[in-house]
Amino acid sequence: MTAPDSLPPAAPLEENLTSASPDLLRAMAKTFADAAMSADVDRTCGGEYRRPSEERVNSRNG
């Protein structure tokens, strides 16, 4: 016999999100946006940042 769940599964997640600092959420959004933009530029240029590639069609500035 298993013990019944005393908390709904979403309760701990909701609790953490409501008590999270706005700075933490901003940092998470910035990290996600930076990763997404970097992946898009890698795809556009045809190679990863600072990695030579025969398929490279462009380069990053800065």
Sequence and secondary structure as in RCSB ss.txt:
>XXXX:A:sequence
MTAPDSLPPAAPLEENLTSASPDLLRAMAKTFADAAMSADVDRTCGGEYRRPSEERVNSRNG
>XXXX:A:secstr
     SS TTHHHHHHHHH  HHHHHHHHHHHHHHHHHHHHHHHHTS TT   TT       
